[in-house]
Amino acid sequence: MSTVPIEHCNMTPLQVAHQILASRFKDLNVRAQGQKIAAYIRLHHIFLRMHLVQSRAAVSCARRQVLLQFIRNSSDSVSSHDTSSSSPSDPSSGQASPYQGLSVTTRALLDRVIRVDHAGELGADRIYAGQMAVLGKTSVGPIIQHMWDQEKEHKAKFEELIPEYRTRPSFLVPLWNVAGFALGAGTALLGREAAMACTVAVESVITDHYNSQLRAIVALPEYESSPTLQELAKTISKFRDDEMEHHDTGLEHDAELAPAYQALSAAIKLGSKAAVWVAERV
């Protein structure tokens, strides 16, 4: 059995292969300079292929390390989430958990509330974006822009609450994004009255929805002693008032003069209620 030279022990496999190839090249009995060049090219080609294999192995190793680190971080996040129910604070952030002192039933309710409200405000934001794309340069453009700015504020708030409460967003966020813009632009193409009729119908459903949430939150046994529930109720109450303002603004700007107002309003309300039901669960 052949022995491994001592100097090879501290070398990488690639370095060992290169040294062996170089030594063999010296021993080649070639008769012409052209043959020497051809032999060198073949050996260099082998060297490059070995280097490529080693590089791919290094990349694969790096990918494995990244994946393992992601799994460790995910595991730590899950562990932190599991322990937050019994610990008074979040050890990773040093802040009090919003779920402190709340029952499992209450936590499930808040999870649904934040998920559906985030989806709803995203949809409303896209509706006004669609209306502005069509009517932005008309006389009602500033009015729509004002309502849109308020919806942006609502959406931003729920985007803060999603990670704070560790709530899973709706899986159908891309659908709400596209559907909201299509509804806003589609009704705006029918005229400013139809756009306002859309606003009145949607805001009517959202106002009723927020009122139902407020009644459910205030009726919770922990409400009087929970700053979390009180703050959330305050936020929803403010947003509910903004939606009522949008509803009244639509009526003031001839929403009821839209063509087939009753049918259009009923269809939009039905779609909005279906979207609320789905977003709570999916």
N, C-alpha and C positions, 0 to 999 in steps of 0.2 A: 504494500500500500504506500502510495506517494505521500510525502509530508508537505504541509503547508508552510511556506517560508514565513519566518517570524515577522518580516516587515509587512506581510499581508494582513496580519491580525488587527491592525489599527486602521485599515483602509476600508472604504465602502466597497460593495460589490462592483460598482461601476468603475472605481479606480483600479481595482484588481484586474478587471477584464481589460481595461485600457493598457495596463502595464504588460499583461501577457501578450496581447496583440502586438504591442510595440516590439517586444523581444522576439516574437516569431517573425516579424517583418524583417528584422536584422538578419535572421538566419535563412531567409529565402534566397535560393540560388537562381536569380533571374539573369538572363543573358543580355537584355537590352534595357535601355532607359525607359522605353515605352512600356515594357512589361512591369518595371518597377512602379511606374505611375499607375498602371491599371491595378496592380496588387494593392497599392496604397488606397486607391479609390474604393476597392471592395472592402478593405479593412475599415476604412473610415465610414462606409455605409453601415457596416455592422455596428460600429460604435454609436452612430447616430440612432439606430433602431433601439439599441440597448438603453440609450439615454431617454428616448421617448417612452419606453416601457417604464423606466424608473420614475419619470415625471408623472405619468398617469397614475402610478401607484401612490405617489405623494399627494396628488390631487384627491384621489379616492380616500386616502387617510385623512386629509383635511376635511373632506365632506363628512366623513364618519364622526370626526371630532365635533364639527358644528352641529350635526344631528344629535349627538349625545348631549351636548350642552343645552340644546333646545329642549330635549326630553327632561333634563334635570331642572331647567327653569320652569317648565310646565308642571312638573311634579311639585316643585316648591310653591308655585302659585296655587295648585289644588290644595296642598296641605294648609297653606295660609287661609284659603277660603273655608276649609273644613273647621279650622280651629277658631275662626272669627266668630262662630256662633256662641262659643263659650268664653272667649277672651274679651275683655272690655276694650281692647284697642288693636289696631292693625300693626303688627310688629315691623312690617316692611316700610311703613310710612310714618309710624309714630302718631297717627291720628286715630281718634275714636271711630269705631265701626258704626256706620249708620244703622246697622241691624241690632245694635246693643239693646238688650231687654225686650226684644220683639219675639213673638211666637212664630212657629213655622208657618202657620196659616197667614199671619200678617205679612211675613216675608214673601210668601207666594203671591199675595195680592199686590204688594209693591213691585214685584218683578213684572207682573202683567201690566200694571199701570205705566211703568216707565217704558216698557217695550212698545206698547201700543201708542203712547203719547209721542214717543220719538218718531215712530213711523208716520203718525198723523201730521206732525209738524213738518216732517220732511215732504210729505205729499202736498201740504198747503204751500210750502215754499216753492215747490215745482209748479203748482197751479198758477201762482202769481208770476213766476218766471215766464210761463207760457203766455199769459195775458200781456205781460210787458213786451214780449217779442212781437206781438201783433199790434197792440194799442199804445205802446210806450210813447209815441210821438203825437198822440191825439190829446184831446182836452181832458180825458180821464186818466192820462198817463201819470200825473203827479198823485192822484188819489190812489191808484193801484200801487204805485211805488211806496207810499206811506204804509199801506197795509202789508206790503211785501217786507218792508224793513222790520215791522213788528214780528212777522213770522220768522224772519232770520234770527231775531233775538230769542224767540221760543225754541227754535231748533238748536241753537247754540247751547241753551241751558240744558236741554235733554241730552245733548252730546256730552256734556259734563257729567250728568247723572248716570249715564250708562256705565262708565268704568267705576264711578264712585260706589254704585250699588252692585257692581259686578253682574249686571243684567245682560243677558244675551239679546242683541238686536234682532229684529225680525229677519228671518231668512229671505223674505221677499222684498227687502229694501230696493234692489234694482228695479223690481216691478213697480213699486210705489213711485220711484223716481220717474220712470218713463210714463206711467199712466197719469201721474199728476200733471206733467208738462203737456201731454196730449189733451187732457181735459181742459186745461187752461187755454191753450192755443186754439183748440177746436171750437170752444164756445165763443172765444174772442173773434174768430173768423165770421161768426154769425152776427156780430155787431156788439157794440158796447152794452146794450141792454141784456143780451144773452150772457155776456161775461159777468155782469152784475147779478143776473139770476143764478149763475153758477156759484158766485160768492155767497149769496143769501142761502142757497140750499146746503152747501157744504158747512158754512158757519152755524147753521141751525142744528145740524147733526152734531157738530163738535161741541157746541154749547151744551146741548142735552147730555152729551157724553161726559163732559167735564163736571156737570152738576151731579151726575150719578156717581162719579169717582169721589167727589167731595163728600157726598152723603155716606159712602162706604167707609171712607177714611175717618171721618168724624165719629162714626158709630163704633169704631174699634175700641176695645177695652183699654188699650195702652195709650190712647190718644192724649189724654190729659197729662200724662207723665212723660211723653216722648217728644223731645224737641225735633226729632227727625220727622215724625208724622205732621207736626204743626208747621214746620218749614215747608214740607212738600205741599200741604194743603194751601198754604199762603201762595206758593208759586202757581199752583193750578188755578186758584181763585183769580189771580191777576191775569193769567192767560185767558181764562174764561171771559173776563170782562173785555179783554181786547177782541176776542172773537165775536162777542155781542155787538161791539162797536162796528166791526166789519159787516156784520149782518145788517145793522141799521143803515150803514153807509150805502150798501147795495140797494136797499129799498128807496133811499133818498135819491138815487141816481137811476131811477126808471127800470129797476129789475123786472117789475111786473108788466112792463110793456114789451118784454121779449116775446118773439113769436112762439106760440104754443107753450106759454109760460108754465101752466099747470103740469103738462106732460113732461116738459124738460126738468122742472123742479123735482117732480116725483121720481124720475129716472136717476137723477144725480143723488138724491137722498138715499134711494135704495142701494146704489153702488157704494156710497160712503158708509152706510151701516154695515154692508157686507165686508168692506175693507177693514172696519174697526174690529169686527168679530174675528176675521182671519188673523189680523196683526197681533191680537192678544195671544194667539195660540201658536202661530207659525213664525 
